[in-house]
């Protein structure tokens, strides 16, 4: 057992370590675990993080009760002081129940057909165009889907305004700016942090207007209207309108970028292996051209393929938790207040959880009933990703449209490297593709 207050060994230098992790989060964790053992300590701005990839420890941490975790003091300025990522304990659970209806039922009120129509329109627009990074296409697609799903925005002008404002926010943000407080200095509209704050204000204004409109429209379909009206009447600020704006922004930012990167990885894996693509087509072709959303999301091989993409290419490579109670892991006694990092990338490549973990094999989720239990792409426990069901549904429906309606040519079949993009892990290349209308068999 370690001496009191001691932490496991790990790399030195906060900024060099953070920069290396941002460039290659998956490979960096593998290198550090091999060099320092598991657990190891990863320096972060303002606090050290004890990282583990051991599946047994991760399962134990994820099943701790709500009161076991505190708030990690990061991301407040962008996400908002009431954001779900900033709440803990029973308050966190209360707010999850408040905003859960916005994302928990992706097929409600014809939303499945809306997702299909959006995907079809974006893919059709790419036909005949020069080669383009798939990530640009999937970002536009997923942003429109989540705006329609969460805010019920359908007006083209409003969608365009939001896309411009949110694109400006993303282009000005960086992983280091989010996590290094010393860089968060507003020196006016030409300073990096000043540009982020002003872009965030533009996004917030559009969200606020959408919430106000939804609250006033008694006949508006979807759950936002009732939630907005309840928030306007709430006496507790954590359930009020300002908080609701923060929750909506959190859902949009977390759900948009992560699903877009997952879809880009899926395009790479689906079209770089002819056997996998042929099996996906064989499963989907009998259902085309009228793809019923409820039927599509239940197709077994498509489901297995999406889950393997998320296992093999973890979009969120690490889950952070601040402990409110002591815990012992790997012979180290960690006191309350310790920030622990659960390495998704290490857990997903653990031989104790997956046979041939370094191979991309969708079949594992058909053959091994335990595979799904070991995969944690959306975290787990009381802080399990609220939008997980929407993300998987969106992936399946968008891929089904692409597979049945279009031919995709990869400009580079070599495996792209992970890097942190928009605070999630995506392919460095963006996956360059050419899209054409699918030829009849």
C-alpha positions in Angstrom: 0.0 0.0 0.0 1.3 3.5 -0.8 2.2 6.0 1.8 -0.4 8.6 2.8 -0.9 11.3 0.1 1.3 9.6 -2.4 0.1 9.1 -6.0 1.2 6.5 -8.6 4.1 7.5 -10.9 3.4 9.1 -14.3 4.7 11.6 -16.9 6.0 15.0 -15.8 5.1 18.4 -17.1 1.5 19.5 -17.3 1.5 21.2 -20.7 3.8 18.7 -22.5 1.7 15.8 -21.2 -1.6 17.5 -22.1 -0.3 18.3 -25.6 0.9 14.8 -26.2 -2.5 13.4 -25.0 -4.4 15.8 -27.3 -2.3 14.7 -30.3 -2.8 10.9 -29.6 -5.0 10.1 -26.6 -5.2 6.4 -27.4 -1.5 5.7 -28.1 -0.4 8.0 -25.2 -2.4 6.1 -22.6 -1.1 2.8 -23.9 2.5 4.1 -23.7 2.1 5.5 -20.2 0.4 2.3 -18.9 3.3 0.3 -20.3 5.9 2.5 -18.8 4.5 3.4 -15.4 2.0 0.6 -14.8 -1.7 0.8 -14.0 -2.7 3.1 -12.4 -0.5 6.0 -13.4 -0.8 9.7 -12.7 -1.5 12.1 -15.6 -0.8 15.8 -14.8 -3.7 18.1 -15.6 -4.1 21.9 -15.2 -4.9 22.5 -11.5 -4.9 18.9 -10.4 -3.3 15.5 -10.9 -5.5 12.7 -12.4 -4.9 9.1 -11.4 -5.7 7.0 -14.5 -6.7 3.4 -14.7 -7.7 1.2 -17.6 -8.5 -1.9 -15.5 -12.0 -3.1 -16.4 -12.7 -4.4 -12.9 -11.7 -1.1 -11.3 -13.7 0.9 -13.8 -16.8 -1.2 -13.2 -16.4 -0.6 -9.5 -16.1 3.2 -9.9 -19.0 3.5 -12.3 -21.3 1.7 -10.0 -20.7 4.0 -7.0 -23.7 5.9 -5.8 -24.4 9.5 -6.8 -22.9 11.0 -3.7 -19.5 9.4 -4.4 -18.6 12.0 -6.9 -17.8 15.7 -6.8 -17.4 18.3 -9.5 -14.3 18.7 -11.5 -13.6 22.4 -11.9 -13.2 22.6 -15.6 -15.2 23.9 -18.6 -17.4 26.3 -16.5 -16.9 29.4 -18.7 -18.0 27.6 -21.9 -20.5 25.1 -20.7 -22.2 27.2 -18.0 -22.3 27.1 -14.2 -25.5 25.0 -14.2 -24.3 22.5 -16.9 -24.9 18.8 -16.1 -21.1 18.3 -16.1 -20.8 20.8 -13.3 -23.5 19.2 -11.1 -23.2 16.3 -8.7 -25.2 14.2 -6.2 -29.0 14.5 -6.1 -28.9 17.8 -8.0 -27.3 16.1 -11.0 -30.0 13.4 -10.9 -32.8 15.9 -10.7 -31.6 17.9 -13.7 -31.1 14.7 -15.7 -34.7 13.9 -15.1 -35.7 17.4 -16.2 -33.9 17.4 -19.6 -33.9 13.6 -20.2 -37.1 13.7 -22.4 -35.2 15.9 -24.9 -33.0 13.0 -26.0 -34.3 9.8 -24.5 -36.8 8.9 -27.3 -35.1 9.5 -30.6 -38.0 8.2 -32.7 -40.8 10.3 -31.1 -43.2 12.3 -33.3 -41.7 11.1 -36.6 -38.2 12.1 -35.5 -36.7 8.9 -37.0 -38.0 9.9 -40.5 -36.7 13.4 -39.9 -33.2 12.0 -39.2 -33.4 9.9 -42.4 -34.5 12.9 -44.4 -31.7 15.1 -43.1 -29.0 12.4 -43.8 -30.4 11.8 -47.3 -30.3 15.5 -48.1 -26.8 16.0 -46.9 -25.5 12.9 -48.7 -27.3 13.9 -51.9 -25.7 17.3 -51.7 -22.2 15.7 -51.7 -22.8 13.7 -54.9 -20.8 15.1 -57.8 -18.7 17.3 -55.6 -14.9 17.1 -55.3 -13.5 14.8 -52.6 -14.2 16.1 -49.2 -13.5 15.1 -45.5 -16.3 13.0 -44.3 -16.1 14.8 -40.9 -17.3 18.1 -42.5 -20.3 16.3 -43.9 -21.1 14.4 -40.7 -20.8 17.6 -38.6 -23.4 19.4 -40.7 -25.6 16.4 -40.6 -25.4 15.8 -36.8 -25.8 19.5 -36.0 -29.1 19.7 -37.9 -30.3 16.4 -36.3 -29.7 17.5 -32.8 -31.1 21.0 -33.3 -34.3 19.3 -34.7 -34.4 16.7 -31.9 -33.6 18.9 -28.9 -34.8 22.4 -29.9 -37.4 21.4 -32.5 -35.8 23.9 -34.9 -37.0 23.4 -38.5 -36.7 26.9 -40.0 -33.9 26.9 -42.5 -32.8 30.5 -41.7 -32.6 29.8 -37.9 -30.7 26.5 -38.6 -28.2 28.4 -40.8 -27.7 31.2 -38.2 -27.0 28.6 -35.5 -24.6 26.6 -37.7 -22.6 29.8 -38.4 -22.5 30.9 -34.8 -21.7 27.4 -33.5 -19.1 26.9 -36.2 -17.4 30.1 -35.1 -17.3 28.9 -31.5 -15.8 25.6 -32.5 -13.2 27.1 -34.8 -12.0 29.4 -32.0 -11.9 26.8 -29.3 -9.1 24.4 -28.5 -8.5 21.6 -26.0 -5.8 23.6 -24.2 -8.0 26.7 -24.0 -10.8 24.7 -22.3 -8.5 23.2 -19.7 -5.8 25.7 -18.9 -7.2 28.6 -16.8 -4.2 30.8 -17.4 -5.1 31.0 -21.1 -8.7 32.1 -20.3 -8.1 35.8 -20.4 -10.5 38.1 -22.3 -8.4 40.8 -23.9 -11.1 41.8 -26.3 -12.6 40.4 -29.5 -9.2 39.7 -31.1 -7.9 37.6 -28.2 -8.5 33.8 -28.4 -10.5 33.7 -25.2 -12.3 36.9 -26.1 -13.4 35.4 -29.4 -14.7 32.2 -27.6 -16.7 34.2 -25.1 -18.4 36.3 -27.8 -19.1 33.3 -30.0 -20.6 31.6 -27.0 -22.9 34.6 -26.4 -24.2 34.4 -29.9 -25.0 30.7 -29.6 -26.7 31.3 -26.2 -28.9 34.0 -27.7 -30.2 31.6 -30.3 -30.8 28.9 -27.7 -32.6 31.4 -25.4 -34.9 32.5 -28.3 -35.7 28.8 -29.2 -36.6 28.1 -25.5 -38.8 31.2 -25.3 -40.6 30.3 -28.5 -41.1 26.7 -27.4 -42.4 27.8 -24.0 -45.0 30.2 -25.6 -46.2 27.7 -28.3 -48.7 25.4 -26.6 -49.2 23.3 -29.7 -45.5 22.8 -30.4 -44.7 19.1 -30.7 -42.0 17.6 -28.6 -41.0 17.9 -25.0 -39.2 21.3 -25.0 -42.3 23.3 -24.6 -43.5 21.8 -21.3 -39.9 21.7 -20.0 -39.5 25.4 -20.8 -42.7 26.4 -19.2 -41.8 24.5 -16.0 -38.4 26.1 -16.0 -39.9 29.6 -16.3 -42.0 28.9 -13.1 -39.2 27.1 -11.1 -38.2 28.7 -7.9 -34.9 26.7 -7.8 -32.4 28.3 -10.2 -30.9 24.9 -11.0 -34.2 24.1 -12.7 -34.8 27.6 -14.1 -34.4 29.1 -17.5 -30.7 30.0 -17.2 -30.0 26.4 -16.2 -32.1 25.1 -19.1 -30.0 27.1 -21.5 -26.9 25.6 -20.1 -28.3 22.0 -20.3 -29.4 22.5 -23.9 -25.9 23.8 -24.9 -24.3 20.9 -23.1 -26.6 18.4 -25.0 -25.9 20.1 -28.3 -22.1 20.4 -27.9 -21.6 16.9 -26.4 -24.0 15.2 -28.9 -23.1 17.0 -32.0 -19.3 16.7 -32.2 -19.1 13.2 -30.7 -21.7 11.6 -33.1 -20.1 13.4 -36.0 -16.6 11.9 -35.2 -18.2 8.4 -34.6 -19.8 8.6 -38.1 -16.6 9.6 -39.7 -14.8 6.6 -38.1 -17.7 4.4 -39.2 -17.3 5.6 -42.8 -13.6 4.6 -42.7 -14.2 1.2 -41.3 -17.3 0.4 -43.4 -15.7 1.3 -46.7 -12.2 0.1 -46.1 -13.2 -3.5 -45.6 -15.2 -5.0 -48.5 -16.4 -8.0 -46.4 -17.9 -5.7 -43.7 -19.6 -3.5 -46.3 -21.0 -6.4 -48.2 -22.5 -7.8 -45.0 -24.0 -4.4 -44.1 -25.5 -4.1 -47.6 -26.9 -7.6 -47.4 -28.7 -6.8 -44.2 -30.0 -3.4 -45.3 -30.8 -3.9 -49.0 -34.0 -6.0 -48.4 -35.4 -3.1 -46.3 -34.7 -0.4 -49.0 -35.9 2.0 -50.3 -38.5 2.4 -47.6 -36.3 2.1 -44.5 -38.5 1.9 -41.4 -36.5 3.6 -38.6 -37.8 1.2 -35.9 -36.7 -1.7 -38.1 -33.3 -0.3 -39.0 -32.2 0.4 -35.4 -32.9 -3.3 -34.5 -30.8 -4.8 -37.3 -28.3 -7.0 -35.6 -25.2 -6.6 -37.7 -25.7 -2.8 -38.2 -26.0 -2.5 -34.4 -22.8 -4.7 -33.9 -20.9 -2.6 -36.4 -21.8 0.7 -34.7 -20.8 -0.7 -31.3 -17.5 -2.0 -32.6 -16.7 1.4 -34.1 -17.4 3.0 -30.6 -15.2 0.3 -28.9 -12.3 0.4 -31.4 -12.4 4.1 -31.8 -13.4 5.6 -28.5 -14.8 9.1 -29.0 -14.4 10.0 -25.4 -11.1 8.4 -24.5 -11.3 9.2 -20.8 -14.0 9.6 -18.2 -13.1 11.9 -15.3 -14.5 11.6 -11.8 -13.7 13.5 -8.6 -14.0 11.2 -5.6 -16.0 12.2 -2.6 -14.8 9.1 -0.7 -11.5 7.2 -0.6 -10.9 4.2 -2.8 -8.2 1.6 -3.2 -7.1 0.7 -6.7 -4.1 -1.4 -7.8 -2.5 -1.2 -4.4 -2.9 2.6 -4.1 -5.1 4.2 -1.5 -6.6 7.3 -3.0 -8.1 9.9 -0.6 -11.4 11.8 -1.1 -10.8 14.7 -3.4 -8.7 12.7 -5.9 -9.6 13.1 -9.5 -9.6 9.7 -11.2 -9.5 9.1 -14.9 -11.1 6.0 -16.3 -9.3 5.3 -19.6 -11.9 4.1 -22.1 -9.2 3.4 -24.7 -7.3 1.1 -22.3 -10.4 -0.7 -21.1 -11.6 -1.3 -24.7 -8.2 -2.9 -25.6 -8.1 -5.1 -22.5 -7.8 -8.8 -23.2 -9.8 -9.6 -20.1 -12.8 -7.9 -21.7 -12.5 -8.7 -25.4 -11.0 -11.5 -27.5 -8.5 -10.2 -30.0 -9.0 -6.6 -28.7 -6.7 -5.1 -31.3 -8.8 -6.4 -34.2 -11.9 -4.6 -35.7 -14.5 -7.4 -35.5 -18.2 -6.3 -35.3 -19.0 -10.0 -35.0 -17.9 -9.9 -31.3 -21.1 -8.1 -30.4 -23.1 -10.9 -32.0 -21.1 -13.8 -30.7 -20.1 -12.7 -27.2 -23.0 -11.7 -24.9 -20.5 -10.1 -22.5 -18.9 -7.8 -25.0 -21.6 -5.1 -24.6 -21.2 -5.2 -20.8 -17.4 -4.6 -21.1 -17.8 -1.7 -23.6 -18.2 1.8 -22.0 -18.3 4.3 -24.9 -21.0 6.3 -23.1 -19.6 5.9 -19.6 -21.8 4.2 -17.1 -23.5 4.3 -13.7 -25.3 7.5 -12.5 -23.5 9.7 -15.0 -24.1 7.6 -18.0 -24.3 9.7 -21.2 -27.8 11.1 -21.4 -27.8 11.2 -25.2 -26.5 7.6 -25.8 -29.7 6.3 -27.3 -30.0 9.3 -29.6 -26.3 9.0 -30.7 -26.7 5.3 -31.6 -30.0 5.8 -33.3 -28.6 8.6 -35.4 -25.5 6.6 -36.3 -27.6 3.7 -37.5 -30.1 5.7 -39.5 -27.5 7.9 -41.2 -25.3 4.9 -42.1 -28.4 3.0 -43.4 -29.1 5.9 -45.8 -25.5 6.1 -46.9 -25.1 2.3 -47.4 -28.3 1.8 -49.4 -28.2 5.0 -51.5 -24.6 5.8 -52.2 -21.2 4.5 -53.2 -18.3 5.9 -51.2 -14.7 5.9 -52.3 -12.1 6.3 -49.7 -9.2 8.4 -50.9 -6.9 6.8 -48.3 -7.5 3.4 -46.7 -4.7 3.6 -44.2 -6.0 3.8 -40.7 -6.1 7.5 -39.5 -4.7 8.3 -36.1 -6.8 9.5 -33.2 -6.5 13.1 -32.0 -8.6 15.3 -29.8 -10.9 17.5 -31.9 -13.6 19.6 -30.3 -12.7 17.8 -27.0 -13.5 14.4 -28.5 -11.3 11.9 -30.3 -11.6 11.9 -34.1 -9.6 10.8 -37.1 -6.7 13.2 -38.0 -7.5 13.0 -41.7 -11.2 13.6 -41.4 -11.6 10.6 -43.7 -11.4 11.9 -47.3 -14.2 10.5 -49.5 -15.9 10.9 -52.8 -19.6 10.1 -52.8 -21.7 9.1 -55.8 -25.2 7.7 -56.3 -25.1 4.0 -55.7 -25.3 2.0 -58.9 -28.1 -0.6 -59.2 -26.9 -4.2 -58.7 
